[in-house]
Amino acid sequence: MANKTKKKISLQAWHIGLSMTVLFCIFNILNFRGANTSDDGQQSGLSGVLERSVFDYRIQSRGERKTSGSVGLLAIDEKSIAKFGRWPFSRSAYVEAFKNLKDAGVQWIGMDVLFPEPEQLSLNDALEPMQSILQKSISSQGVLDPRVFVEGIAGLVKESPNDRLFGKSIEEFENVVQAFMFLNPEEGESLDRDWKTARKLVQGNAIALVEQKPGSEPRQVEPVFPLINTPAISGNKPILAFINNPPDKDGLARRYRLIGEISAENAKEANEPKRFAVSMGLQLAARYLNKKVKVISGDHIEKILLVDDVGNETRLPLTGRNGDILINHYGRHIDSAGNSTPTIISLADASEKKLPEKVPPILIMGSTTTGATDVRPSPLDPLANGVEHHIAVIENILRNDFLNRPLYFIIYELFVAFIAGLLLILLMKNASALLSLVILVATHIALEIIDRKFIFGRNDVYNSAILHLQNASIFFSMTMFKYFVEEREKRELKGAFQHYLNPSVINEVLDSPEGLKLGGSKQELTVFFSDVRGFTTISEVLSPEALASLLNEYFTPMTKIV
C-alpha cells in the first residue's frame, strides 16, 4: 500500500515537472517572437532583465581583452587641458596634432567631438584679426568706415579664423570622418540653424548600395535635423558619420547602431528608395578596409553587408530591426609589460610629436577629461567612455570578432530546455529534497561550463536565464508537491493509529511507512532464547534494588551477544 502511494506521488510529481517544462517552452517561443519583432531586439519584462544580467555576467567573467592595436584613442585629456587651457580650448590646437599624426602614418581619424558653433576667440586670439579688420576699415585718408568695421567684426564672430585653420588641416589630412548627431524634431525646431545645408551634406554621405525589397513601406515623411560642425570646419565635401547610439533599457551600452534611416522631407521623396546614414564605427571600418556598405531593407533592416571591389560580401550579424549589432567589448587591457590597449595618445603629446613607436592606423578623437567625458556605461565598465564603443565595434569588424545570435538559436534553446527539463524530472521524481538540490546545482554548473567553452567561448550568445529559471521552477514545484503530499499522508496515518499505538511507535511508523502492509510480511529472522535458572526463587529472596542490579549484570553481556 505504501509503495503504491509512493509511486502515485512520484507520477504526480512527474506530471507537475513536465507541465512546468512545457509552460516554459511556450513562454520561450512567445518571448522570442516579441524580441524578434521589436525594433531593438530586446526582451521585455522579467525575462529581459534576467537575460541582460546573464549577458553582463558573461562579459565580466571573460574580463578585459587585448585589441589588435589597429584602433586607438586620440584623447582630449587632462594633459591637453593643462597645455591648451580649459575646455573648449582653441581649435588651432588640433592643427599641429593632425599634421604630426599624418606624418606618423595614421590613415584615418574619426572625430567623436562636435563643433556646431563658431569658436569664441580669446582676447589673445582675437587681437590679430581685429587689428586686420581695423586696418581694412580705415580709408587711405585715415577715416574709419564703421560699416566695414562692423561687418568685419560680425564676420569674425560668425566664422572664427581658428575654425578655418582647423577646417584646412582636416582637408589636408583628407581621411577624417566628422561626427554629426540626429536631433529629434523638438530640439531641431528650437535651434536657428541652416538645416537645409546640413541635410544636403548628410544626404551626400548616404549609403549608395541599398536594395529595397518590393512591397516594403515607403519612407517616413519627417523633418531631419542633423547637427554638424560649422561650415568652416566641415567644408564642402565632408565625410560624415552619426554618433547617436541609444543604450539598452537599463542604460548600458550592449548594442551599437550601424545605420540610421534618413526620413523623407516631402511626399515626393517618400516614394524614392530609402536612404541610410552610417555610424562612426561602421564608416571608419569600411573606409579603412576600402569596402562599401550595402543595405538590404524591407519593412526593417534585414542585412548589412560590406562589399569589396570584386563583389565579395561580409555580412554583419544584426540584432533587432534597426540595424544594431551586439558590442563584443574589450575594455582597457594592460599586459605584463604595462602596455595598454587600445593605445591612448594625448592630443597634447600629438601636437608635440611625442608619439609611441607604433601608432595605430585608425584613431578616434574624444574627450576623457572630468566633466566633459561622454560616459556610456558598459557591462565591463560603469564609467566607460562613448569612444570605447566606437573602438570596440571597429575592432569587431576588422577582426570578424562578432557576438552572434542566429535566428535558429531559438530551436536550440527550446531543444535544450525540453531535454534538460525531462532529465531533471527523471532524476528528481524519487529523490529527496537535498539530493534534488544537488542535482539542480550540478546541472547549473554543467550548463555554465558548456556555455563558456563551446557557446559564448566561441562568440555565440544563447539565452540561458529562462532555462535556469525553468530548472529552478521544476525543482521547487516537485519538491514542494512531494513535501505537502507526504505531510498529508503522515497526518492520515497518525489519525488512524493514535488511539491504538504508543506515540513512539507511531513516530517509527511515520518514519518508515513502507512497513505497513495488510496481511503481514515474510522475512528470515534470527531469534535468541535465554533463561535465568531459578529466577522465581531468586526474585523472592532479593530486594528490588538487588534484583535490578543482578538483571543489569545479566542483560549487558546478553545485549552484546545480540
Secondary structure as UniProt FT lines:
FT   HELIX           2..37
FT   HELIX           45..62
FT   STRAND          71..76
FT   HELIX           78..84
FT   TURN            91..92
FT   HELIX           93..103
FT   TURN            104..105
FT   STRAND          108..111
FT   HELIX           123..137
FT   TURN            140..141
FT   HELIX           146..158
FT   HELIX           161..173
FT   STRAND          176..183
FT   HELIX           185..190
FT   HELIX           195..204
FT   STRAND          209..212
FT   TURN            214..215
FT   STRAND          225..227
FT   HELIX           231..234
FT   STRAND          239..242
FT   TURN            249..250
FT   STRAND          255..257
FT   STRAND          259..262
FT   HELIX           267..270
FT   STRAND          275..279
FT   HELIX           280..289
FT   STRAND          292..297
FT   STRAND          301..307
FT   TURN            309..310
FT   STRAND          313..315
FT   TURN            320..323
FT   STRAND          324..326
FT   STRAND          333..334
FT   TURN            336..337
FT   STRAND          340..341
FT   STRAND          344..346
FT   HELIX           347..351
FT   TURN            352..353
FT   STRAND          362..367
FT   TURN            370..372
FT   TURN            382..383
FT   HELIX           386..399
FT   TURN            407..408
FT   HELIX           409..428
FT   TURN            429..430
FT   HELIX           433..450
FT   HELIX           451..455
FT   HELIX           456..458
FT   HELIX           465..497
FT   TURN            498..500
FT   HELIX           503..511
FT   HELIX           513..515
FT   TURN            518..519
FT   TURN            533..534
FT   HELIX           535..541
FT   HELIX           544..561
//
